[in-house]
Amino acid sequence: MAKVKTQYVCTECGADYPKWAGQCGECGVWNSLQEIRLGPAATAKTAARGANFAGAEHSEIVRLDKVSANSRPRQTTGLKELDRVLGGGLVPGSVTLIGGDPGIGKSTLLIQVLAAMSAAQDCLYVTGEESAEQVAMRARRLQLPVEKLACLTETSVEQIINKAVGVKPSLLVIDSVQTVYSEALQSAPGSVSQVRDASAQLVRYAKQTGCAVFLVGHVTKDGTLAGPRVLEHMVDTVLYFESDSGSRFRVIRAIKNRFGAVNELGVFAMTDHGLREVSNPSAMFLAQREANVPGSCVLVTREGTRPLLVEMQALVDTSSMGHPRRVAVGVDAQRINMLLAVLHRHAGIAVHDQDVYVNVVGGLRITETASDLAVLLAILSSLRNRALPDDLVAFGEIGLSGELRPVPNGEERVKAALGQGLKRIILPKANQRGLKALPGGQLLGAGSLQQALDMLD
């Protein structure tokens, strides 16, 4: 009997080690090494990796000026919001990894895409978690056409590729990658070595045949994709499903995209008949906003190529503890502490004895610094218990010296605010200089935080 070799692989960066260690020497993450067993089937694995798929050609050295960049036009998925996140459509030969919490709608979204695309081309849905009967029941419940939906219940990646070579689909969906295993390895499905090797074979199949591949990935407790982080480097696009618990709205965000903009958002609403596109997300995020409520301010943020209007909420209350609490949901908590220090130093407003809670309504995560002004205005409104005007919107970055810095795409933000009926716009003075007079709007340019606060009095 051949000896079984053992290696340890970092789940964060994919580095290999001959023995276990508490910290990965490559990425510095603690307790990230997992044991994998390498069986005697290395020859079979090498043969599987070296074989060409049917219809694929050996690579040749070419000059980039001779390569046509438009040789493979994008394909529409039937969902405009998903096409937006993908960068304009599905690129043939691309590999997309989509992750999200259990039950958030990953399988529902992909079966809708398959139903839309299978009307004109061959598609294959591979499920390792459900039976064909369960998939058919879901498709009928969503009232999707099932006449041309091809389904395969298989977990062996070699068998999946063999079937796909015979069918030659233009779209292949693997649900999920944690259930797929390679026969060349002896470790259990879902292990680091199995996920990495099976994904590598699927990526190679996609690149050689031009078949677009969707991989469904599980997530861990902290919301990140389970398995080795090297998997995110292997694929072309990484999409995350985001949603508040109990909310019927779903947001898809592009974390990585080789064919489009990152941080692009697609907004959907979960209904009895599947995921429905939300064409005007700003109206959705502001739909439940109440008038004349202290601690609320509208922000014009930008996600990818789309300006969005969201409501920033703040609650300031007297603290009963020696160390006041600072809680932020949807924004960076450390930046909230910095903004409160700027508010005290340059505006003379102290909240050192107050608990401060900040929340982005709708479950969005705001990462850009253009939210600084709206956050402080919401905090000040709650502290004074005075509501801001209903037609007020604000955006701008605040520096440590109290200045209001310009942000990109100021004109698009202003037009988005006016389109939702918000007339008074507080923005950095540098952004106002480049704007023409817009009908129906009042642009209030401020050079510092103090000037912006004076406009509210």
C-alpha positions as CSV (number, residue, x, y, z in Angstrom):
1,M,0.0,0.0,0.0
2,A,1.4,3.4,-1.0
3,K,2.1,5.8,1.8
4,V,-0.4,8.6,2.3
5,K,1.3,12.0,2.4
6,T,0.0,14.8,4.6
7,Q,0.3,18.6,4.0
8,Y,-1.1,21.7,5.6
9,V,-2.7,24.4,3.5
10,C,-3.6,27.9,4.6
11,T,-7.3,28.6,4.0
12,E,-6.6,32.3,3.5
13,C,-3.8,32.4,0.9
14,G,-3.4,28.8,-0.1
15,A,0.2,28.4,1.0
16,D,1.4,24.8,1.5
17,Y,3.4,23.6,4.5
18,P,4.9,20.1,5.3
19,K,3.8,20.4,9.0
20,W,1.3,22.4,11.1
21,A,2.1,25.8,12.5
22,G,-0.1,28.2,14.4
23,Q,0.5,31.1,12.0
24,C,0.8,31.2,8.2
25,G,4.2,32.5,7.2
26,E,2.8,34.0,4.0
27,C,-0.2,36.0,5.0
28,G,0.3,36.1,8.8
29,V,-3.2,34.7,9.7
30,W,-3.4,32.6,12.8
31,N,-5.0,29.2,13.0
32,S,-5.7,29.0,9.2
33,L,-3.7,25.8,8.4
34,Q,-5.8,22.8,7.6
35,E,-4.6,19.2,7.1
36,I,-5.0,17.6,3.7
37,R,-4.1,14.1,2.7
38,L,-2.5,13.4,-0.7
39,G,-3.3,9.9,-1.9
40,P,-1.3,7.7,-4.3
41,A,-3.5,8.8,-7.2
42,A,-1.1,11.7,-8.2
43,T,-0.6,10.2,-11.6
44,A,-4.3,10.3,-12.4
45,K,-4.5,13.9,-11.2
46,T,-1.6,14.8,-13.4
47,A,-3.2,13.1,-16.4
48,A,-6.5,14.8,-15.8
49,R,-4.8,18.2,-15.6
50,G,-2.7,17.6,-18.7
51,A,-5.5,16.3,-21.0
52,N,-7.2,18.6,-23.4
53,F,-10.9,18.8,-23.5
54,A,-12.8,18.0,-26.7
55,G,-12.8,20.8,-29.1
56,A,-10.0,22.7,-27.3
57,E,-6.8,23.7,-29.0
58,H,-3.3,23.9,-27.7
59,S,-2.2,27.4,-26.8
60,E,0.1,29.3,-29.1
61,I,2.2,32.5,-28.6
62,V,0.4,35.5,-30.1
63,R,1.0,39.2,-30.2
64,L,-1.6,41.3,-28.4
65,D,-2.1,43.7,-31.2
66,K,-3.3,40.8,-33.3
67,V,-5.9,39.7,-30.8
68,S,-9.4,40.9,-31.3
69,A,-10.8,42.1,-28.0
70,N,-14.4,41.9,-29.3
71,S,-14.3,38.4,-30.6
72,R,-16.6,37.1,-27.9
73,P,-19.6,39.5,-27.3
74,R,-21.3,39.4,-23.9
75,Q,-24.5,37.4,-23.4
76,T,-27.4,38.8,-21.5
77,T,-28.6,36.7,-18.5
78,G,-32.2,37.9,-18.8
79,L,-31.8,40.0,-15.6
80,K,-30.6,43.6,-16.2
81,E,-29.5,44.1,-12.6
82,L,-27.3,41.0,-12.8
83,D,-25.9,42.1,-16.2
84,R,-25.0,45.4,-14.5
85,V,-23.1,43.7,-11.8
86,L,-21.3,41.5,-14.3
87,G,-20.2,44.6,-16.2
88,G,-22.7,44.5,-19.1
89,G,-23.4,40.8,-19.4
90,L,-21.9,37.3,-19.2
91,V,-18.5,36.9,-20.9
92,P,-18.0,33.5,-22.6
93,G,-15.3,31.5,-20.9
94,S,-15.6,33.4,-17.6
95,V,-15.9,31.8,-14.2
96,T,-18.1,33.6,-11.6
97,L,-18.1,32.7,-7.9
98,I,-21.3,33.7,-6.1
99,G,-21.7,33.5,-2.3
100,G,-24.2,34.3,0.3
101,D,-26.0,33.1,3.4
102,P,-28.1,30.0,3.2
103,G,-31.6,30.6,1.8
104,I,-30.7,34.1,0.5
105,G,-31.6,33.2,-3.1
106,K,-28.4,32.0,-4.8
107,S,-30.0,28.9,-6.4
108,T,-33.2,30.9,-7.2
109,L,-31.3,33.5,-9.1
110,L,-29.2,31.0,-11.1
111,I,-32.2,28.9,-12.1
112,Q,-33.9,32.0,-13.3
113,V,-30.8,32.8,-15.4
114,L,-30.8,29.3,-16.8
115,A,-34.5,29.5,-17.7
116,A,-33.9,32.7,-19.5
117,M,-30.8,31.6,-21.4
118,S,-31.9,28.0,-22.2
119,A,-34.5,29.3,-24.6
120,A,-31.8,30.2,-27.1
121,Q,-28.8,28.0,-26.1
122,D,-27.8,24.9,-24.3
123,C,-27.3,25.3,-20.5
124,L,-26.5,22.8,-17.8
125,Y,-27.4,23.0,-14.1
126,V,-25.3,20.6,-11.9
127,T,-26.6,20.2,-8.4
128,G,-24.8,18.3,-5.6
129,E,-27.1,19.3,-2.8
130,E,-30.6,18.6,-4.3
131,S,-32.2,15.9,-6.4
132,A,-33.6,16.6,-9.9
133,E,-37.1,16.3,-8.4
134,Q,-36.4,19.2,-6.0
135,V,-35.0,21.4,-8.7
136,A,-38.0,20.7,-10.9
137,M,-40.4,21.5,-8.0
138,R,-38.6,24.9,-7.4
139,A,-38.7,25.7,-11.1
140,R,-42.4,25.0,-11.3
141,R,-43.1,27.0,-8.1
142,L,-41.3,30.0,-9.7
143,Q,-43.4,29.4,-12.8
144,L,-40.3,29.0,-15.0
145,P,-40.3,27.2,-18.3
146,V,-38.8,23.8,-17.7
147,E,-38.9,22.3,-21.2
148,K,-35.3,23.1,-22.0
149,L,-33.7,23.1,-18.5
150,A,-31.0,20.4,-18.4
151,C,-30.2,19.2,-14.9
152,L,-27.4,16.8,-13.7
153,T,-27.1,15.4,-10.1
154,E,-23.4,14.7,-9.8
155,T,-20.6,15.5,-7.5
156,S,-17.5,14.1,-9.3
157,V,-15.8,16.9,-11.2
158,E,-14.4,14.4,-13.7
159,Q,-17.9,13.1,-14.5
160,I,-19.3,16.6,-14.6
161,I,-16.7,17.7,-17.2
162,N,-17.2,14.5,-19.2
163,K,-21.0,15.1,-19.4
164,A,-20.4,18.8,-20.2
165,V,-18.0,17.9,-23.0
166,G,-20.7,15.8,-24.6
167,V,-23.5,18.5,-24.2
168,K,-21.3,21.5,-24.9
169,P,-23.3,24.0,-22.9
170,S,-22.7,27.7,-23.2
171,L,-23.5,28.1,-19.4
172,L,-22.6,25.7,-16.7
173,V,-23.8,26.1,-13.1
174,I,-22.2,24.2,-10.2
175,D,-24.3,24.2,-7.0
176,S,-22.3,24.1,-4.9
177,V,-18.5,24.0,-5.3
178,Q,-18.1,22.6,-1.7
179,T,-20.0,19.4,-2.7
180,V,-17.8,18.7,-5.8
181,Y,-14.8,16.4,-5.4
182,S,-12.0,15.1,-7.6
183,E,-11.5,11.4,-7.9
184,A,-7.7,12.0,-7.9
185,L,-7.7,13.0,-4.2
186,Q,-8.7,11.0,-1.2
187,S,-9.8,13.9,1.0
188,A,-13.4,14.5,1.7
189,P,-15.5,16.9,-0.4
190,G,-15.4,20.4,0.9
191,S,-11.9,20.2,2.1
192,V,-9.3,22.7,1.0
193,S,-7.5,20.4,-1.4
194,Q,-10.8,19.2,-3.0
195,V,-12.2,22.7,-3.5
196,R,-9.0,24.0,-5.0
197,D,-8.4,21.1,-7.3
198,A,-12.0,20.7,-8.5
199,S,-12.3,24.5,-9.1
200,A,-9.0,24.5,-11.0
201,Q,-10.3,21.8,-13.4
202,L,-13.6,23.7,-13.9
203,V,-11.7,27.0,-14.6
204,R,-9.5,25.2,-17.1
205,Y,-12.5,23.7,-18.8
206,A,-14.2,27.1,-19.1
207,K,-11.1,28.8,-20.6
208,Q,-10.5,26.0,-23.1
209,T,-14.1,25.6,-24.3
210,G,-15.5,29.1,-23.9
211,C,-18.3,27.9,-21.6
212,A,-19.3,30.4,-18.9
213,V,-19.3,28.8,-15.4
214,F,-21.1,29.8,-12.3
215,L,-19.8,28.4,-9.0
216,V,-22.0,28.7,-5.9
217,G,-20.0,29.0,-2.7
218,H,-21.0,28.6,1.0
219,V,-20.1,31.4,3.4
220,T,-18.7,31.2,7.0
221,K,-20.2,32.7,10.1
222,D,-18.5,36.1,9.5
223,G,-20.0,36.2,6.0
224,T,-16.9,35.4,3.9
225,L,-16.7,32.6,1.4
226,A,-15.8,29.3,2.9
227,G,-12.7,27.4,1.7
228,P,-9.3,28.7,0.5
229,R,-9.0,32.3,-0.5
230,V,-7.0,31.2,-3.4
231,L,-10.3,30.2,-5.0
232,E,-11.2,33.9,-5.3
233,H,-8.0,34.5,-7.1
234,M,-8.7,31.7,-9.6
235,V,-12.1,32.9,-10.8
236,D,-12.8,36.0,-12.9
237,T,-15.7,37.5,-10.9
238,V,-16.7,37.2,-7.2
239,L,-20.3,38.2,-6.3
240,Y,-21.7,38.5,-2.8
241,F,-25.4,38.3,-1.8
242,E,-26.2,40.9,1.0
243,S,-29.4,41.3,2.9
244,D,-30.8,42.3,6.3
245,S,-32.3,39.4,8.2
246,G,-36.0,39.4,7.6
247,S,-35.8,41.8,4.6
248,R,-37.2,40.8,1.3
249,F,-34.7,42.9,-0.6
250,R,-31.5,41.3,-1.9
251,V,-28.3,43.2,-2.9
252,I,-25.6,41.6,-5.1
253,R,-22.2,43.3,-4.9
254,A,-19.2,42.6,-7.2
255,I,-16.1,42.2,-5.0
256,K,-13.9,41.3,-7.9
257,N,-14.6,41.6,-11.6
258,R,-12.1,41.3,-14.4
259,F,-14.6,42.4,-17.0
260,G,-16.3,45.4,-15.2
261,A,-16.3,47.7,-12.2
262,V,-16.0,46.4,-8.7
263,N,-18.5,47.3,-5.9
264,E,-21.2,47.5,-8.5
265,L,-24.6,46.8,-7.0
266,G,-27.6,44.9,-8.3
267,V,-30.9,45.2,-6.3
268,F,-33.6,42.5,-6.2
269,A,-36.8,41.9,-4.3
270,M,-37.7,38.4,-3.2
271,T,-41.2,37.5,-4.3
272,D,-43.3,34.3,-4.5
273,H,-42.1,34.0,-8.1
274,G,-38.4,34.4,-7.5
275,L,-36.2,37.5,-7.5
276,R,-37.6,40.6,-9.1
277,E,-35.4,43.4,-10.3
278,V,-35.6,46.8,-8.6
279,S,-35.0,49.4,-11.3
280,N,-35.0,52.4,-8.9
281,P,-33.1,51.4,-5.7
282,S,-33.0,55.0,-4.4
283,A,-36.8,55.1,-4.2
284,M,-36.7,51.7,-2.4
285,F,-34.2,52.8,0.2
286,L,-36.2,56.0,0.9
287,A,-39.7,54.5,0.7
288,Q,-40.1,54.0,4.5
289,R,-38.5,57.3,5.5
290,E,-40.6,59.3,7.8
291,A,-40.8,63.1,7.8
292,N,-39.7,65.4,10.6
293,V,-37.8,62.7,12.5
294,P,-34.6,63.8,14.3
295,G,-31.4,61.9,13.6
296,S,-32.0,61.2,9.9
297,C,-30.1,62.6,6.9
298,V,-30.2,61.5,3.2
299,L,-26.8,60.7,1.6
300,V,-26.0,60.4,-2.1
301,T,-23.4,57.6,-2.3
302,R,-22.0,55.9,-5.3
303,E,-21.7,52.2,-5.8
304,G,-19.8,51.2,-8.9
305,T,-21.2,53.3,-11.7
306,R,-24.6,54.0,-10.0
307,P,-25.4,56.9,-7.6
308,L,-27.7,55.8,-4.8
309,L,-29.7,57.7,-2.2
310,V,-29.8,56.1,1.2
311,E,-30.9,57.2,4.6
312,M,-28.3,57.7,7.4
313,Q,-29.8,57.4,10.9
314,A,-28.1,58.3,14.1
315,L,-29.2,58.1,17.8
316,V,-27.4,60.1,20.5
317,D,-28.3,59.4,24.1
318,T,-26.8,60.1,27.5
319,S,-24.5,57.3,28.5
320,S,-24.9,55.5,31.8
321,M,-21.5,54.0,31.7
322,G,-18.0,55.4,32.1
323,H,-17.1,54.6,28.5
324,P,-19.8,55.7,26.1
325,R,-20.7,53.3,23.4
326,R,-20.0,53.8,19.7
327,V,-21.9,51.4,17.5
328,A,-21.9,51.7,13.7
329,V,-23.8,49.4,11.3
330,G,-23.0,49.8,7.6
331,V,-20.2,52.3,8.1
332,D,-16.7,52.1,9.5
333,A,-16.8,52.4,13.3
334,Q,-13.3,53.8,13.5
335,R,-14.2,56.6,11.1
336,I,-17.1,57.5,13.3
337,N,-14.7,58.0,16.2
338,M,-12.6,60.3,14.0
339,L,-15.6,62.3,12.9
340,L,-16.7,62.8,16.4
341,A,-13.3,64.2,17.3
342,V,-13.4,66.6,14.3
343,L,-16.9,67.7,15.4
344,H,-15.6,68.5,18.9
345,R,-12.4,70.2,17.8
346,H,-13.7,72.3,14.9
347,A,-17.3,72.8,15.7
348,G,-17.2,72.9,19.5
349,I,-19.8,70.2,19.9
350,A,-18.9,67.5,22.4
351,V,-20.5,64.0,22.7
352,H,-17.9,62.5,25.1
353,D,-20.6,61.6,27.6
354,Q,-23.1,60.4,25.0
355,D,-23.8,57.0,23.4
356,V,-23.7,57.3,19.6
357,Y,-25.4,54.8,17.3
358,V,-25.2,55.1,13.5
359,N,-27.0,52.9,11.0
360,V,-27.4,52.8,7.2
361,V,-31.0,52.0,6.4
362,G,-31.6,49.1,4.0
363,G,-28.6,46.9,5.0
364,L,-26.1,48.6,2.7
365,R,-22.4,49.0,3.6
366,I,-21.0,52.4,2.8
367,T,-17.2,52.4,2.3
368,E,-16.6,55.7,0.6
369,T,-15.7,58.8,2.6
370,A,-18.4,60.9,0.9
371,S,-20.7,59.8,3.7
372,D,-18.8,61.9,6.4
373,L,-21.0,65.0,6.1
374,A,-24.3,63.1,6.2
375,V,-23.2,61.1,9.2
376,L,-22.3,64.2,11.2
377,L,-25.5,66.0,10.2
378,A,-27.6,63.0,11.4
379,I,-25.6,62.8,14.7
380,L,-26.1,66.6,15.3
381,S,-29.8,66.3,14.4
382,S,-30.3,63.6,17.1
383,L,-28.2,65.4,19.6
384,R,-30.2,68.6,19.3
385,N,-33.5,66.7,18.8
386,R,-34.2,68.8,15.8
387,A,-35.2,67.2,12.5
388,L,-33.5,68.3,9.3
389,P,-35.5,69.6,6.3
390,D,-37.3,66.8,4.4
391,D,-35.8,67.9,1.1
392,L,-32.2,68.1,2.3
393,V,-29.4,65.8,1.1
394,A,-25.7,66.0,1.8
395,F,-22.4,64.5,0.8
396,G,-18.8,65.3,1.2
397,E,-15.5,64.1,2.8
398,I,-14.4,65.8,6.1
399,G,-10.7,66.1,6.8
400,L,-9.0,66.2,10.2
401,S,-8.7,70.0,10.0
402,G,-12.4,70.4,9.5
403,E,-12.3,71.1,5.8
404,L,-14.9,69.7,3.4
405,R,-13.2,67.9,0.6
406,P,-14.6,67.3,-2.9
407,V,-15.7,63.8,-3.9
408,P,-15.8,62.2,-7.4
409,N,-18.9,62.5,-9.7
410,G,-20.5,65.4,-7.9
411,E,-22.7,66.3,-10.9
412,E,-24.2,62.8,-11.1
413,R,-24.9,62.8,-7.4
414,V,-26.7,66.1,-7.6
415,K,-28.8,65.0,-10.6
416,A,-29.7,61.8,-8.7
417,A,-30.9,63.8,-5.7
418,L,-33.0,66.2,-7.8
419,G,-34.5,63.2,-9.5
420,Q,-35.9,62.0,-6.2
421,G,-37.4,65.4,-5.3
422,L,-34.7,66.6,-2.9
423,K,-34.0,70.2,-3.6
424,R,-31.5,71.4,-1.0
425,I,-28.1,69.9,-1.5
426,I,-25.2,70.6,0.9
427,L,-22.0,69.7,-0.9
428,P,-18.3,70.6,-0.9
429,K,-17.6,74.0,-2.5
430,A,-15.1,72.5,-4.8
431,N,-17.8,70.3,-6.3
432,Q,-20.1,73.2,-6.6
433,R,-17.7,75.2,-8.8
434,G,-17.8,72.7,-11.6
435,L,-21.6,72.5,-11.7
436,K,-24.0,74.6,-13.7
437,A,-27.1,76.1,-12.3
438,L,-29.7,73.3,-12.2
439,P,-33.4,74.1,-12.3
440,G,-35.4,73.3,-9.2
441,G,-32.4,72.8,-6.9
442,Q,-30.5,74.8,-4.4
443,L,-26.8,74.0,-4.2
444,L,-25.3,75.0,-0.8
445,G,-21.5,74.8,-1.2
446,A,-19.4,74.7,2.0
447,G,-15.7,74.8,2.4
448,S,-15.6,73.5,6.0
449,L,-17.7,71.6,8.5
450,Q,-18.6,74.8,10.4
451,Q,-19.9,76.4,7.2
452,A,-22.1,73.4,6.5
453,L,-23.5,73.5,10.1
454,D,-24.2,77.2,9.8
455,M,-26.4,76.5,6.8
456,L,-28.8,74.5,9.1
457,D,-29.4,77.4,11.5
